[in-house]
Amino acid sequence: MKEKTKEIIWAFEYCGCIYESSFATVSLHFTEEGAKKAMRKHKRAEKVEFKEYQKYHNSEPGLHESCKVKDKEFGMHEDWRVISMEVEE
């Protein structure tokens, strides 16, 4: 009987809140570079969304200074990662 070779796939995972959530698989890839490319694309999109939120949220009239997000850093409570996985039978 022919022995199967191990197949490896790469998962790009994202966690929206490291304190209250867990990682979720966003996409699966045949190569590590493919997974990293997907992660970079996702991170760029999240950063654009964060900046837009900052811009509009901070301009609300009467918003108390402590509620403004202008001093918050992008990705402060988020995390992104790429992991390898062996494909099971």
N, C-alpha and C positions, 0 to 999 in steps of 0.2 A: 504494500500500500504506500502510495506517495505521501510523503510528509508535507503538510501545508507550511508555507512560509508565513511569517507573521506580517500582518498588514497594519500599518500605523496610519492614523488620521490625526489631524490637528483641529482642535476646537478653539474658537474665539469665544470667550466668555466675558460677561459684563455684570457688574453688581451696582445697582443704582444707589444703594445706601449701605455702607459697610457696617453700620450699627444696627440696622433693622431688617436687613434682607440677606439674600445669599446670591451666589453667582448663578446666572442662567446662560445656557448655550445660545449664542446668537447665530453662529454658522459653523459648518464643518468643512474642512479642506483637505486635499490630498498632500499639500505641502505646508511647511511651517511658514514660508514666505507668503503664501496665499492667505493664511490666517492672520498674519501680522499686517498685511495690506488691508484686510477687512477691518481690523482693529483700528488702524490709523484713520480710515475713512469714517468709522463710527465716532471716534474721538473728535475729529474735526467737526462733524455735524453737531455733536453735543456741545462743543465749545461755541459754535455759532448761536445755537439756541440759548445757551447760558448768557451770552453777551446781549442778545435781544431782550431776554427776560430782565436782565440788569437795567438796561436802558429804559424800558417802559415801566418797570416796577418802581424804580427810583424817582421817576418823574410824577408819580401820583400826588395830587395836591393833598396837603394835610397829613402826609405819611410821617409817622414819628421816626426820628433819626435812628432809633434802635432797630426798626423794622427794615431799614434799607439794606440791600445786598451788595452795595458798591464795594465794600471792603472784603467780601467773601472771595475766596480763590476758586477758580475753576477746578473741578475734580476733587474738591476738598473731602467729600464723604463718599466718593465713588471709587471704583477700581475696575481695571481692564486686565485681562490676561489671556495668554495662549498656552494651551496644554496639549500634550500628546496623549493619544489613547490607542490601545491595541484593539483591533476589531475582533470580536468574539464570534464564534460559529453561530 
